[in-house]
Amino acid sequence: ADLLRRIGLAVGRPARLLPVPPALLQAGAALLGRAAVAQRLLGNLQLDIGHTRSVLAWTPPLTVDEGLQRAAAPLRT
């Protein structure tokens, strides 16, 4: 939900999110034969790049929001 809200801000449109219980999404996906897809989407999508940053002494050139702004620039209304 946080990522979708950030994308909405980047494109200049509100993210219209409807609260749907995860169990209902999983059941619907299972009925459609897409249980694995639902599991991937409903799981934790956060990544921790702390170790990689320290080992490589690397800092990302952009924040997530800056990257989304750049990616969404052609889509803004």
C-alpha positions as a Python dict, from the first residue, in 0.01 Angstrom:
ca = {
    (1, 'A'): (0, 0, 0),
    (2, 'D'): (286, 238, 82),
    (3, 'L'): (447, 183, -258),
    (4, 'L'): (116, 240, -437),
    (5, 'R'): (65, 564, -245),
    (6, 'R'): (416, 679, -339),
    (7, 'I'): (354, 595, -704),
    (8, 'G'): (29, 792, -689),
    (9, 'L'): (216, 1093, -555),
    (10, 'A'): (481, 1056, -825),
    (11, 'V'): (226, 1058, -1107),
    (12, 'G'): (18, 1331, -947),
    (13, 'R'): (-290, 1116, -891),
    (14, 'P'): (-431, 980, -568),
    (15, 'A'): (-394, 610, -508),
    (16, 'R'): (-744, 470, -476),
    (17, 'L'): (-697, 171, -250),
    (18, 'L'): (-974, -48, -123),
    (19, 'P'): (-922, -243, 198),
    (20, 'V'): (-954, -612, 115),
    (21, 'P'): (-864, -879, 370),
    (22, 'P'): (-557, -1078, 258),
    (23, 'A'): (-741, -1405, 323),
    (24, 'L'): (-1008, -1304, 71),
    (25, 'L'): (-743, -1222, -190),
    (26, 'Q'): (-570, -1554, -128),
    (27, 'A'): (-896, -1745, -159),
    (28, 'G'): (-987, -1567, -483),
    (29, 'A'): (-641, -1627, -627),
    (30, 'A'): (-659, -1994, -529),
    (31, 'L'): (-992, -2029, -710),
    (32, 'L'): (-830, -1881, -1021),
    (33, 'G'): (-527, -2106, -993),
    (34, 'R'): (-300, -1816, -897),
    (35, 'A'): (-224, -1898, -534),
    (36, 'A'): (153, -1864, -586),
    (37, 'V'): (113, -1517, -737),
    (38, 'A'): (-102, -1403, -445),
    (39, 'Q'): (149, -1542, -197),
    (40, 'R'): (431, -1341, -357),
    (41, 'L'): (224, -1021, -366),
    (42, 'L'): (84, -1054, -15),
    (43, 'G'): (418, -1134, 146),
    (44, 'N'): (672, -885, 270),
    (45, 'L'): (823, -699, -24),
    (46, 'Q'): (1080, -499, 173),
    (47, 'L'): (1448, -543, 104),
    (48, 'D'): (1738, -459, 335),
    (49, 'I'): (2039, -345, 135),
    (50, 'G'): (2240, -243, 440),
    (51, 'H'): (2492, -525, 412),
    (52, 'T'): (2546, -468, 40),
    (53, 'R'): (2589, -95, 95),
    (54, 'S'): (2851, -150, 362),
    (55, 'V'): (3044, -421, 175),
    (56, 'L'): (3053, -222, -148),
    (57, 'A'): (3075, 121, 19),
    (58, 'W'): (2789, 224, -207),
    (59, 'T'): (2514, 479, -166),
    (60, 'P'): (2212, 480, -397),
    (61, 'P'): (2217, 787, -624),
    (62, 'L'): (1844, 850, -562),
    (63, 'T'): (1590, 791, -290),
    (64, 'V'): (1291, 570, -368),
    (65, 'D'): (1070, 876, -402),
    (66, 'E'): (1317, 1051, -634),
    (67, 'G'): (1338, 741, -852),
    (68, 'L'): (960, 716, -870),
    (69, 'Q'): (937, 1086, -958),
    (70, 'R'): (1179, 1039, -1247),
    (71, 'A'): (1012, 721, -1368),
    (72, 'A'): (666, 882, -1355),
    (73, 'A'): (762, 1213, -1516),
    (74, 'P'): (617, 1118, -1859),
    (75, 'L'): (291, 1004, -1695),
    (76, 'R'): (214, 1316, -1493),
    (77, 'T'): (-102, 1502, -1582),
}
